[in-house]
Amino acid sequence: MTDSVPAASSSTAPPPAAAKTTIDIGDTLPSLTVKNEKGEDVETPTLVAEKGVVLFLVPKADTPGCTQQACGFRDIWQEFTTLDYDVYCLSADSPTAQSKWQTKKQLPYQLLSDPKRVLIGALGAADGSRTKRSHFVFEKGGKLIDKKMPVKPVDSPRLALEAIKRAKA
């Protein structure tokens, strides 16, 4: 008898590594293209080129919990900009729906549209056809320094701001 490997065992090779479906502290913001509320392309690396970024994710624009979270960021938006951070809302809604919501609620930051949930999925916030309410804080250059998933709408803005203040301390 020979020591050769049986043919059947060659088909049990480990499957190729699956694409990473979440992002961890220290990882870099994935390089992808989304649309803003005006329908313009936004390359994610440009978001973190000059400033830090808070990406907060909502399941659906102009619904009660999402509006509470968005208005919470709106109400302390100036505190983020003082710390050299930009705020962006990311959802699977169309740019048109986002634009209407932005105008209705006077949201001072850009809204990013990801209808195929490519960036949402890369952040680990895709849940089938839904988006997990969450937020991600990236320092200038794109390194993730904080994430909360899930997060309560009322807590998300304050927790993101506290994470930035801790990082700058």
VMD Tcl script that builds the backbone (N, CA, C; Angstrom):
set m [mol new atoms 507]
animate dup $m
set s [atomselect $m all]
$s set {name element resname resid chain x y z} {
  {N N MET 1 A 0.845 -1.169 0.000}
  {CA C MET 1 A 0.000 0.000 0.000}
  {C C MET 1 A 0.891 1.233 0.000}
  {N N THR 2 A 0.486 2.256 -0.749}
  {CA C THR 2 A 1.293 3.473 -0.816}
  {C C THR 2 A 0.775 4.494 0.178}
  {N N ASP 3 A 1.620 5.490 0.415}
  {CA C ASP 3 A 1.249 6.563 1.335}
  {C C ASP 3 A 0.574 7.724 0.610}
  {N N SER 4 A 0.092 7.501 -0.579}
  {CA C SER 4 A -0.527 8.607 -1.318}
  {C C SER 4 A -1.840 9.018 -0.647}
  {N N VAL 5 A -2.181 10.278 -0.844}
  {CA C VAL 5 A -3.400 10.822 -0.252}
  {C C VAL 5 A -4.580 10.362 -1.093}
  {N N PRO 6 A -5.628 9.851 -0.483}
  {CA C PRO 6 A -6.783 9.419 -1.260}
  {C C PRO 6 A -7.400 10.603 -2.014}
  {N N ALA 7 A -7.967 10.335 -3.146}
  {CA C ALA 7 A -8.553 11.380 -3.984}
  {C C ALA 7 A -9.653 12.132 -3.245}
  {N N ALA 8 A -10.409 11.452 -2.406}
  {CA C ALA 8 A -11.524 12.085 -1.716}
  {C C ALA 8 A -11.039 13.219 -0.796}
  {N N SER 9 A -9.858 13.069 -0.210}
  {CA C SER 9 A -9.400 14.092 0.726}
  {C C SER 9 A -9.005 15.391 0.022}
  {N N SER 10 A -8.675 15.320 -1.257}
  {CA C SER 10 A -8.309 16.546 -1.959}
  {C C SER 10 A -9.510 17.477 -2.121}
  {N N SER 11 A -10.718 16.931 -2.070}
  {CA C SER 11 A -11.913 17.777 -2.199}
  {C C SER 11 A -12.317 18.397 -0.864}
  {N N THR 12 A -11.601 18.063 0.199}
  {CA C THR 12 A -11.931 18.625 1.501}
  {C C THR 12 A -11.014 19.789 1.866}
  {N N ALA 13 A -10.384 20.372 0.870}
  {CA C ALA 13 A -9.539 21.545 1.121}
  {C C ALA 13 A -10.410 22.642 1.736}
  {N N PRO 14 A -9.827 23.456 2.597}
  {CA C PRO 14 A -10.637 24.496 3.226}
  {C C PRO 14 A -11.197 25.448 2.174}
  {N N PRO 15 A -12.402 25.932 2.408}
  {CA C PRO 15 A -12.983 26.860 1.436}
  {C C PRO 15 A -12.183 28.152 1.404}
  {N N PRO 16 A -12.232 28.892 0.308}
  {CA C PRO 16 A -11.506 30.153 0.270}
  {C C PRO 16 A -12.023 31.083 1.368}
  {N N ALA 17 A -11.161 31.921 1.857}
  {CA C ALA 17 A -11.546 32.824 2.937}
  {C C ALA 17 A -12.715 33.698 2.470}
  {N N ALA 18 A -13.713 33.769 3.314}
  {CA C ALA 18 A -14.879 34.597 2.982}
  {C C ALA 18 A -14.505 36.063 3.155}
  {N N ALA 19 A -15.172 36.912 2.413}
  {CA C ALA 19 A -14.938 38.351 2.555}
  {C C ALA 19 A -15.293 38.755 3.981}
  {N N LYS 20 A -14.505 39.636 4.522}
  {CA C LYS 20 A -14.745 40.100 5.881}
  {C C LYS 20 A -16.088 40.822 5.926}
  {N N THR 21 A -16.899 40.502 6.897}
  {CA C THR 21 A -18.237 41.069 6.956}
  {C C THR 21 A -18.419 42.025 8.129}
  {N N THR 22 A -17.332 42.440 8.714}
  {CA C THR 22 A -17.400 43.425 9.781}
  {C C THR 22 A -16.091 44.181 9.813}
  {N N ILE 23 A -16.072 45.255 10.545}
  {CA C ILE 23 A -14.869 46.060 10.682}
  {C C ILE 23 A -14.580 46.182 12.176}
  {N N ASP 24 A -13.318 46.067 12.528}
  {CA C ASP 24 A -12.933 46.099 13.933}
  {C C ASP 24 A -12.085 47.329 14.234}
  {N N ILE 25 A -12.003 47.664 15.501}
  {CA C ILE 25 A -11.185 48.793 15.936}
  {C C ILE 25 A -9.773 48.619 15.368}
  {N N GLY 26 A -9.255 49.676 14.776}
  {CA C GLY 26 A -7.928 49.634 14.154}
  {C C GLY 26 A -7.968 49.379 12.662}
  {N N ASP 27 A -9.097 48.850 12.162}
  {CA C ASP 27 A -9.251 48.641 10.720}
  {C C ASP 27 A -9.466 49.979 10.014}
  {N N THR 28 A -9.303 49.963 8.703}
  {CA C THR 28 A -9.446 51.173 7.894}
  {C C THR 28 A -10.814 51.203 7.214}
  {N N LEU 29 A -11.351 52.409 7.059}
  {CA C LEU 29 A -12.610 52.597 6.345}
  {C C LEU 29 A -12.491 51.964 4.964}
  {N N PRO 30 A -13.412 51.060 4.610}
  {CA C PRO 30 A -13.348 50.430 3.285}
  {C C PRO 30 A -13.437 51.468 2.166}
  {N N SER 31 A -12.696 51.224 1.100}
  {CA C SER 31 A -12.678 52.138 -0.043}
  {C C SER 31 A -13.789 51.748 -1.011}
  {N N LEU 32 A -14.878 52.519 -0.971}
  {CA C LEU 32 A -16.045 52.253 -1.801}
  {C C LEU 32 A -16.634 53.574 -2.283}
  {N N THR 33 A -17.559 53.492 -3.223}
  {CA C THR 33 A -18.247 54.674 -3.728}
  {C C THR 33 A -19.721 54.581 -3.369}
  {N N VAL 34 A -20.241 55.656 -2.785}
  {CA C VAL 34 A -21.668 55.772 -2.482}
  {C C VAL 34 A -22.153 57.085 -3.093}
  {N N LYS 35 A -23.418 57.369 -2.963}
  {CA C LYS 35 A -23.982 58.631 -3.451}
  {C C LYS 35 A -24.343 59.507 -2.252}
  {N N ASN 36 A -24.246 60.825 -2.443}
  {CA C ASN 36 A -24.749 61.704 -1.399}
  {C C ASN 36 A -26.216 62.027 -1.684}
  {N N GLU 37 A -26.812 62.873 -0.840}
  {CA C GLU 37 A -28.234 63.184 -0.984}
  {C C GLU 37 A -28.550 63.949 -2.272}
  {N N LYS 38 A -27.509 64.440 -2.952}
  {CA C LYS 38 A -27.697 65.129 -4.240}
  {C C LYS 38 A -27.517 64.176 -5.419}
  {N N GLY 39 A -27.212 62.907 -5.139}
  {CA C GLY 39 A -26.994 61.928 -6.192}
  {C C GLY 39 A -25.576 61.928 -6.735}
  {N N GLU 40 A -24.665 62.652 -6.084}
  {CA C GLU 40 A -23.270 62.739 -6.531}
  {C C GLU 40 A -22.452 61.604 -5.919}
  {N N ASP 41 A -21.477 61.104 -6.692}
  {CA C ASP 41 A -20.587 60.069 -6.175}
  {C C ASP 41 A -19.720 60.613 -5.060}
  {N N VAL 42 A -19.544 59.784 -4.025}
  {CA C VAL 42 A -18.658 60.110 -2.912}
  {C C VAL 42 A -17.740 58.911 -2.714}
  {N N GLU 43 A -16.438 59.150 -2.831}
  {CA C GLU 43 A -15.440 58.095 -2.596}
  {C C GLU 43 A -15.114 58.106 -1.105}
  {N N THR 44 A -15.283 56.976 -0.433}
  {CA C THR 44 A -15.088 56.967 1.018}
  {C C THR 44 A -13.695 57.432 1.457}
  {N N PRO 45 A -12.601 57.149 0.723}
  {CA C PRO 45 A -11.301 57.643 1.192}
  {C C PRO 45 A -11.235 59.172 1.293}
  {N N THR 46 A -12.013 59.870 0.453}
  {CA C THR 46 A -11.985 61.335 0.516}
  {C C THR 46 A -12.630 61.846 1.801}
  {N N LEU 47 A -13.507 61.063 2.397}
  {CA C LEU 47 A -14.176 61.501 3.627}
  {C C LEU 47 A -13.189 61.682 4.768}
  {N N VAL 48 A -12.191 60.817 4.827}
  {CA C VAL 48 A -11.253 60.812 5.956}
  {C C VAL 48 A -9.890 61.399 5.601}
  {N N ALA 49 A -9.767 61.991 4.426}
  {CA C ALA 49 A -8.477 62.531 3.985}
  {C C ALA 49 A -8.040 63.736 4.822}
  {N N GLU 50 A -8.965 64.593 5.184}
  {CA C GLU 50 A -8.627 65.838 5.879}
  {C C GLU 50 A -9.104 65.900 7.328}
  {N N LYS 51 A -10.122 65.115 7.663}
  {CA C LYS 51 A -10.735 65.175 8.995}
  {C C LYS 51 A -11.107 63.781 9.453}
  {N N GLY 52 A -11.437 63.687 10.732}
  {CA C GLY 52 A -12.051 62.479 11.240}
  {C C GLY 52 A -13.504 62.448 10.792}
  {N N VAL 53 A -14.127 61.274 10.896}
  {CA C VAL 53 A -15.490 61.107 10.408}
  {C C VAL 53 A -16.304 60.251 11.375}
  {N N VAL 54 A -17.543 60.681 11.588}
  {CA C VAL 54 A -18.540 59.844 12.250}
  {C C VAL 54 A -19.537 59.431 11.175}
  {N N LEU 55 A -19.673 58.131 10.977}
  {CA C LEU 55 A -20.711 57.580 10.099}
  {C C LEU 55 A -21.769 56.991 11.015}
  {N N PHE 56 A -22.962 57.556 10.998}
  {CA C PHE 56 A -24.025 56.907 11.753}
  {C C PHE 56 A -25.013 56.312 10.768}
  {N N LEU 57 A -25.446 55.100 11.068}
  {CA C LEU 57 A -26.280 54.323 10.165}
  {C C LEU 57 A -27.688 54.224 10.716}
  {N N VAL 58 A -28.656 54.458 9.837}
  {CA C VAL 58 A -30.060 54.373 10.225}
  {C C VAL 58 A -30.772 53.368 9.325}
  {N N PRO 59 A -31.757 52.648 9.880}
  {CA C PRO 59 A -32.501 51.687 9.069}
  {C C PRO 59 A -33.338 52.333 7.968}
  {N N LYS 60 A -33.984 53.479 8.239}
  {CA C LYS 60 A -34.837 54.109 7.224}
  {C C LYS 60 A -35.018 55.588 7.549}
  {N N ALA 61 A -34.736 56.409 6.556}
  {CA C ALA 61 A -34.859 57.860 6.718}
  {C C ALA 61 A -36.289 58.254 7.059}
  {N N ASP 62 A -36.408 59.304 7.852}
  {CA C ASP 62 A -37.682 59.932 8.180}
  {C C ASP 62 A -38.652 58.997 8.895}
  {N N THR 63 A -38.121 58.147 9.744}
  {CA C THR 63 A -38.935 57.335 10.650}
  {C C THR 63 A -38.586 57.789 12.072}
  {N N PRO 64 A -39.424 57.499 13.060}
  {CA C PRO 64 A -39.227 58.093 14.388}
  {C C PRO 64 A -37.844 57.875 15.020}
  {N N GLY 65 A -37.378 56.631 15.094}
  {CA C GLY 65 A -36.076 56.380 15.728}
  {C C GLY 65 A -34.926 56.989 14.942}
  {N N CYS 66 A -35.007 56.887 13.633}
  {CA C CYS 66 A -33.947 57.426 12.782}
  {C C CYS 66 A -33.912 58.950 12.862}
  {N N THR 67 A -35.087 59.555 12.926}
  {CA C THR 67 A -35.153 61.005 13.052}
  {C C THR 67 A -34.596 61.448 14.402}
  {N N GLN 68 A -34.875 60.692 15.451}
  {CA C GLN 68 A -34.336 61.024 16.769}
  {C C GLN 68 A -32.804 60.985 16.738}
  {N N GLN 69 A -32.242 59.964 16.120}
  {CA C GLN 69 A -30.793 59.835 16.021}
  {C C GLN 69 A -30.218 60.960 15.155}
  {N N ALA 70 A -30.822 61.213 14.002}
  {CA C ALA 70 A -30.327 62.243 13.086}
  {C C ALA 70 A -30.402 63.636 13.710}
  {N N CYS 71 A -31.498 63.926 14.390}
  {CA C CYS 71 A -31.638 65.240 15.027}
  {C C CYS 71 A -30.704 65.373 16.225}
  {N N GLY 72 A -30.407 64.263 16.879}
  {CA C GLY 72 A -29.417 64.293 17.961}
  {C C GLY 72 A -28.049 64.700 17.433}
  {N N PHE 73 A -27.660 64.153 16.295}
  {CA C PHE 73 A -26.392 64.564 15.672}
  {C C PHE 73 A -26.480 66.010 15.192}
  {N N ARG 74 A -27.620 66.395 14.654}
  {CA C ARG 74 A -27.808 67.778 14.200}
  {C C ARG 74 A -27.609 68.753 15.365}
  {N N ASP 75 A -28.183 68.414 16.505}
  {CA C ASP 75 A -28.189 69.338 17.637}
  {C C ASP 75 A -26.808 69.551 18.257}
  {N N ILE 76 A -25.899 68.585 18.094}
  {CA C ILE 76 A -24.536 68.769 18.631}
  {C C ILE 76 A -23.489 68.724 17.517}
  {N N TRP 77 A -23.948 68.892 16.286}
  {CA C TRP 77 A -23.068 68.832 15.107}
  {C C TRP 77 A -21.875 69.770 15.258}
  {N N GLN 78 A -22.106 70.971 15.767}
  {CA C GLN 78 A -21.028 71.959 15.903}
  {C C GLN 78 A -19.915 71.453 16.824}
  {N N GLU 79 A -20.268 70.660 17.818}
  {CA C GLU 79 A -19.246 70.098 18.711}
  {C C GLU 79 A -18.317 69.156 17.950}
  {N N PHE 80 A -18.868 68.384 17.005}
  {CA C PHE 80 A -18.041 67.498 16.188}
  {C C PHE 80 A -17.108 68.318 15.296}
  {N N THR 81 A -17.645 69.354 14.658}
  {CA C THR 81 A -16.819 70.143 13.746}
  {C C THR 81 A -15.719 70.884 14.503}
  {N N THR 82 A -16.002 71.298 15.728}
  {CA C THR 82 A -14.979 71.950 16.561}
  {C C THR 82 A -13.818 70.999 16.826}
  {N N LEU 83 A -14.112 69.721 16.921}
  {CA C LEU 83 A -13.080 68.703 17.167}
  {C C LEU 83 A -12.457 68.186 15.866}
  {N N ASP 84 A -12.792 68.823 14.734}
  {CA C ASP 84 A -12.259 68.478 13.410}
  {C C ASP 84 A -12.777 67.121 12.908}
  {N N TYR 85 A -14.061 66.880 13.163}
  {CA C TYR 85 A -14.741 65.675 12.681}
  {C C TYR 85 A -15.952 66.085 11.854}
  {N N ASP 86 A -16.173 65.378 10.753}
  {CA C ASP 86 A -17.375 65.534 9.960}
  {C C ASP 86 A -18.347 64.419 10.328}
  {N N VAL 87 A -19.625 64.698 10.179}
  {CA C VAL 87 A -20.680 63.728 10.473}
  {C C VAL 87 A -21.395 63.389 9.162}
  {N N TYR 88 A -21.666 62.107 8.951}
  {CA C TYR 88 A -22.405 61.637 7.791}
  {C C TYR 88 A -23.431 60.609 8.250}
  {N N CYS 89 A -24.612 60.682 7.671}
  {CA C CYS 89 A -25.647 59.675 7.908}
  {C C CYS 89 A -25.641 58.730 6.720}
  {N N LEU 90 A -25.572 57.440 6.978}
  {CA C LEU 90 A -25.542 56.418 5.933}
  {C C LEU 90 A -26.789 55.551 6.047}
  {N N SER 91 A -27.486 55.384 4.918}
  {CA C SER 91 A -28.647 54.494 4.888}
  {C C SER 91 A -28.803 53.926 3.482}
  {N N ALA 92 A -29.739 52.994 3.358}
  {CA C ALA 92 A -30.022 52.403 2.048}
  {C C ALA 92 A -31.090 53.192 1.292}
  {N N ASP 93 A -31.535 54.299 1.859}
  {CA C ASP 93 A -32.550 55.128 1.202}
  {C C ASP 93 A -31.983 55.770 -0.060}
  {N N SER 94 A -32.866 56.139 -0.963}
  {CA C SER 94 A -32.459 56.827 -2.191}
  {C C SER 94 A -31.994 58.245 -1.867}
  {N N PRO 95 A -31.142 58.816 -2.715}
  {CA C PRO 95 A -30.752 60.213 -2.507}
  {C C PRO 95 A -31.962 61.152 -2.434}
  {N N THR 96 A -32.995 60.876 -3.211}
  {CA C THR 96 A -34.197 61.722 -3.199}
  {C C THR 96 A -34.867 61.693 -1.827}
  {N N ALA 97 A -35.057 60.499 -1.270}
  {CA C ALA 97 A -35.677 60.375 0.052}
  {C C ALA 97 A -34.803 61.056 1.105}
  {N N GLN 98 A -33.498 60.895 0.988}
  {CA C GLN 98 A -32.588 61.521 1.947}
  {C C GLN 98 A -32.641 63.041 1.852}
  {N N SER 99 A -32.675 63.559 0.637}
  {CA C SER 99 A -32.708 65.001 0.434}
  {C C SER 99 A -33.965 65.619 1.057}
  {N N LYS 100 A -35.104 64.956 0.868}
  {CA C LYS 100 A -36.353 65.433 1.464}
  {C C LYS 100 A -36.256 65.450 2.985}
  {N N TRP 101 A -35.698 64.388 3.548}
  {CA C TRP 101 A -35.545 64.272 5.003}
  {C C TRP 101 A -34.575 65.335 5.518}
  {N N GLN 102 A -33.483 65.538 4.795}
  {CA C GLN 102 A -32.485 66.532 5.178}
  {C C GLN 102 A -33.106 67.931 5.248}
  {N N THR 103 A -33.898 68.263 4.242}
  {CA C THR 103 A -34.562 69.571 4.203}
  {C C THR 103 A -35.598 69.686 5.318}
  {N N LYS 104 A -36.417 68.658 5.479}
  {CA C LYS 104 A -37.492 68.660 6.470}
  {C C LYS 104 A -36.956 68.828 7.894}
  {N N LYS 105 A -35.845 68.186 8.195}
  {CA C LYS 105 A -35.292 68.195 9.558}
  {C C LYS 105 A -34.086 69.125 9.702}
  {N N GLN 106 A -33.759 69.869 8.642}
  {CA C GLN 106 A -32.642 70.817 8.653}
  {C C GLN 106 A -31.348 70.159 9.148}
  {N N LEU 107 A -30.997 69.063 8.500}
  {CA C LEU 107 A -29.782 68.319 8.858}
  {C C LEU 107 A -28.587 68.983 8.178}
  {N N PRO 108 A -27.581 69.428 8.947}
  {CA C PRO 108 A -26.473 70.212 8.387}
  {C C PRO 108 A -25.358 69.384 7.760}
  {N N TYR 109 A -25.455 68.079 7.829}
  {CA C TYR 109 A -24.403 67.194 7.321}
  {C C TYR 109 A -24.921 66.441 6.096}
  {N N GLN 110 A -23.982 65.812 5.368}
  {CA C GLN 110 A -24.361 65.031 4.186}
  {C C GLN 110 A -24.981 63.699 4.588}
  {N N LEU 111 A -25.882 63.248 3.743}
  {CA C LEU 111 A -26.467 61.925 3.884}
  {C C LEU 111 A -25.931 61.067 2.743}
  {N N LEU 112 A -25.543 59.856 3.062}
  {CA C LEU 112 A -24.943 58.964 2.070}
  {C C LEU 112 A -25.892 57.812 1.777}
  {N N SER 113 A -26.092 57.568 0.488}
  {CA C SER 113 A -27.020 56.547 0.021}
  {C C SER 113 A -26.268 55.297 -0.425}
  {N N ASP 114 A -26.661 54.160 0.120}
  {CA C ASP 114 A -26.037 52.873 -0.177}
  {C C ASP 114 A -27.146 51.831 -0.385}
  {N N PRO 115 A -27.938 51.986 -1.478}
  {CA C PRO 115 A -29.113 51.127 -1.652}
  {C C PRO 115 A -28.787 49.634 -1.772}
  {N N LYS 116 A -27.606 49.294 -2.245}
  {CA C LYS 116 A -27.225 47.878 -2.342}
  {C C LYS 116 A -26.534 47.400 -1.067}
  {N N ARG 117 A -26.395 48.293 -0.099}
  {CA C ARG 117 A -25.793 47.997 1.217}
  {C C ARG 117 A -24.368 47.446 1.104}
  {N N VAL 118 A -23.596 47.970 0.163}
  {CA C VAL 118 A -22.216 47.511 -0.003}
  {C C VAL 118 A -21.359 48.030 1.148}
  {N N LEU 119 A -21.385 49.338 1.400}
  {CA C LEU 119 A -20.629 49.897 2.530}
  {C C LEU 119 A -21.256 49.462 3.848}
  {N N ILE 120 A -22.572 49.474 3.904}
  {CA C ILE 120 A -23.262 49.034 5.122}
  {C C ILE 120 A -22.828 47.609 5.467}
  {N N GLY 121 A -22.758 46.738 4.471}
  {CA C GLY 121 A -22.316 45.361 4.693}
  {C C GLY 121 A -20.857 45.283 5.101}
  {N N ALA 122 A -20.004 46.095 4.461}
  {CA C ALA 122 A -18.569 46.090 4.793}
  {C C ALA 122 A -18.334 46.532 6.240}
  {N N LEU 123 A -19.235 47.357 6.753}
  {CA C LEU 123 A -19.123 47.794 8.149}
  {C C LEU 123 A -19.715 46.770 9.117}
  {N N GLY 124 A -20.359 45.741 8.571}
  {CA C GLY 124 A -20.958 44.705 9.409}
  {C C GLY 124 A -22.351 45.072 9.896}
  {N N ALA 125 A -22.973 46.072 9.275}
  {CA C ALA 125 A -24.271 46.558 9.733}
  {C C ALA 125 A -25.435 46.114 8.851}
  {N N ALA 126 A -25.185 45.234 7.892}
  {CA C ALA 126 A -26.276 44.712 7.072}
  {C C ALA 126 A -26.890 43.528 7.807}
  {N N ASP 127 A -28.204 43.519 7.849}
  {CA C ASP 127 A -28.942 42.441 8.499}
  {C C ASP 127 A -30.029 42.013 7.531}
  {N N GLY 128 A -29.640 41.188 6.567}
  {CA C GLY 128 A -30.563 40.818 5.509}
  {C C GLY 128 A -30.886 42.055 4.683}
  {N N SER 129 A -32.160 42.401 4.612}
  {CA C SER 129 A -32.551 43.583 3.851}
  {C C SER 129 A -32.691 44.810 4.754}
  {N N ARG 130 A -32.174 44.719 5.960}
  {CA C ARG 130 A -32.252 45.837 6.913}
  {C C ARG 130 A -30.852 46.338 7.253}
  {N N THR 131 A -30.812 47.531 7.822}
  {CA C THR 131 A -29.562 48.126 8.282}
  {C C THR 131 A -29.623 48.228 9.793}
  {N N LYS 132 A -28.567 47.771 10.471}
  {CA C LYS 132 A -28.515 47.872 11.930}
  {C C LYS 132 A -28.185 49.305 12.333}
  {N N ARG 133 A -28.965 49.848 13.250}
  {CA C ARG 133 A -28.675 51.182 13.766}
  {C C ARG 133 A -27.319 51.112 14.476}
  {N N SER 134 A -26.420 52.005 14.094}
  {CA C SER 134 A -25.059 51.931 14.606}
  {C C SER 134 A -24.337 53.236 14.315}
  {N N HIS 135 A -23.128 53.339 14.848}
  {CA C HIS 135 A -22.251 54.429 14.414}
  {C C HIS 135 A -20.803 53.964 14.477}
  {N N PHE 136 A -19.993 54.594 13.640}
  {CA C PHE 136 A -18.583 54.265 13.492}
  {C C PHE 136 A -17.801 55.572 13.496}
  {N N VAL 137 A -16.728 55.624 14.276}
  {CA C VAL 137 A -15.900 56.830 14.370}
  {C C VAL 137 A -14.531 56.494 13.783}
  {N N PHE 138 A -14.157 57.215 12.732}
  {CA C PHE 138 A -12.874 57.032 12.059}
  {C C PHE 138 A -12.029 58.280 12.267}
  {N N GLU 139 A -10.774 58.101 12.670}
  {CA C GLU 139 A -9.896 59.259 12.794}
  {C C GLU 139 A -9.432 59.694 11.404}
  {N N LYS 140 A -8.854 60.891 11.319}
  {CA C LYS 140 A -8.291 61.366 10.050}
  {C C LYS 140 A -7.357 60.294 9.515}
  {N N GLY 141 A -7.474 59.950 8.247}
  {CA C GLY 141 A -6.697 58.873 7.646}
  {C C GLY 141 A -7.496 57.591 7.510}
  {N N GLY 142 A -8.557 57.439 8.329}
  {CA C GLY 142 A -9.460 56.321 8.115}
  {C C GLY 142 A -9.428 55.186 9.107}
  {N N LYS 143 A -8.629 55.272 10.178}
  {CA C LYS 143 A -8.579 54.172 11.149}
  {C C LYS 143 A -9.793 54.234 12.076}
  {N N LEU 144 A -10.475 53.090 12.238}
  {CA C LEU 144 A -11.637 53.002 13.118}
  {C C LEU 144 A -11.187 53.078 14.574}
  {N N ILE 145 A -11.760 54.055 15.317}
  {CA C ILE 145 A -11.396 54.193 16.734}
  {C C ILE 145 A -12.555 53.873 17.671}
  {N N ASP 146 A -13.780 53.794 17.116}
  {CA C ASP 146 A -14.924 53.449 17.965}
  {C C ASP 146 A -16.068 52.975 17.080}
  {N N LYS 147 A -16.847 52.035 17.605}
  {CA C LYS 147 A -18.075 51.617 16.923}
  {C C LYS 147 A -19.067 51.172 17.975}
  {N N LYS 148 A -20.317 51.438 17.677}
  {CA C LYS 148 A -21.407 50.980 18.540}
  {C C LYS 148 A -22.476 50.374 17.638}
  {N N MET 149 A -22.772 49.092 17.886}
  {CA C MET 149 A -23.771 48.387 17.091}
  {C C MET 149 A -24.289 47.224 17.925}
  {N N PRO 150 A -25.550 47.211 18.277}
  {CA C PRO 150 A -26.542 48.264 18.019}
  {C C PRO 150 A -26.332 49.427 18.991}
  {N N VAL 151 A -27.039 50.516 18.697}
  {CA C VAL 151 A -26.993 51.674 19.577}
  {C C VAL 151 A -28.380 52.291 19.613}
  {N N LYS 152 A -28.764 52.821 20.759}
  {CA C LYS 152 A -30.064 53.488 20.864}
  {C C LYS 152 A -29.974 54.844 20.172}
  {N N PRO 153 A -31.038 55.240 19.471}
  {CA C PRO 153 A -31.010 56.515 18.737}
  {C C PRO 153 A -30.654 57.705 19.625}
  {N N VAL 154 A -31.183 57.723 20.826}
  {CA C VAL 154 A -30.958 58.859 21.713}
  {C C VAL 154 A -29.516 58.897 22.234}
  {N N ASP 155 A -28.850 57.740 22.302}
  {CA C ASP 155 A -27.498 57.660 22.861}
  {C C ASP 155 A -26.393 57.853 21.829}
  {N N SER 156 A -26.666 57.544 20.577}
  {CA C SER 156 A -25.644 57.508 19.542}
  {C C SER 156 A -24.823 58.799 19.433}
  {N N PRO 157 A -25.435 59.988 19.330}
  {CA C PRO 157 A -24.621 61.203 19.182}
  {C C PRO 157 A -23.679 61.448 20.361}
  {N N ARG 158 A -24.200 61.300 21.569}
  {CA C ARG 158 A -23.385 61.547 22.769}
  {C C ARG 158 A -22.235 60.539 22.874}
  {N N LEU 159 A -22.526 59.265 22.602}
  {CA C LEU 159 A -21.484 58.235 22.689}
  {C C LEU 159 A -20.394 58.452 21.643}
  {N N ALA 160 A -20.774 58.854 20.437}
  {CA C ALA 160 A -19.775 59.129 19.394}
  {C C ALA 160 A -18.899 60.313 19.804}
  {N N LEU 161 A -19.510 61.369 20.335}
  {CA C LEU 161 A -18.753 62.542 20.766}
  {C C LEU 161 A -17.807 62.194 21.908}
  {N N GLU 162 A -18.278 61.392 22.858}
  {CA C GLU 162 A -17.423 60.972 23.973}
  {C C GLU 162 A -16.222 60.161 23.474}
  {N N ALA 163 A -16.430 59.309 22.480}
  {CA C ALA 163 A -15.334 58.499 21.920}
  {C C ALA 163 A -14.266 59.398 21.307}
  {N N ILE 164 A -14.699 60.439 20.602}
  {CA C ILE 164 A -13.744 61.378 19.988}
  {C C ILE 164 A -12.974 62.126 21.063}
  {N N LYS 165 A -13.665 62.578 22.082}
  {CA C LYS 165 A -12.997 63.307 23.176}
  {C C LYS 165 A -11.987 62.419 23.887}
  {N N ARG 166 A -12.341 61.139 24.090}
  {CA C ARG 166 A -11.393 60.192 24.719}
  {C C ARG 166 A -10.150 60.018 23.839}
  {N N ALA 167 A -10.368 59.896 22.537}
  {CA C ALA 167 A -9.254 59.680 21.602}
  {C C ALA 167 A -8.324 60.891 21.544}
  {N N LYS 168 A -8.875 62.069 21.741}
  {CA C LYS 168 A -8.075 63.294 21.664}
  {C C LYS 168 A -7.414 63.639 23.003}
  {N N ALA 169 A -7.828 62.948 24.064}
  {CA C ALA 169 A -7.290 63.265 25.397}
  {C C ALA 169 A -5.848 62.816 25.560}
}
mol reanalyze $m
mol bondsrecalc $m
mol representation Tube
mol addrep $m
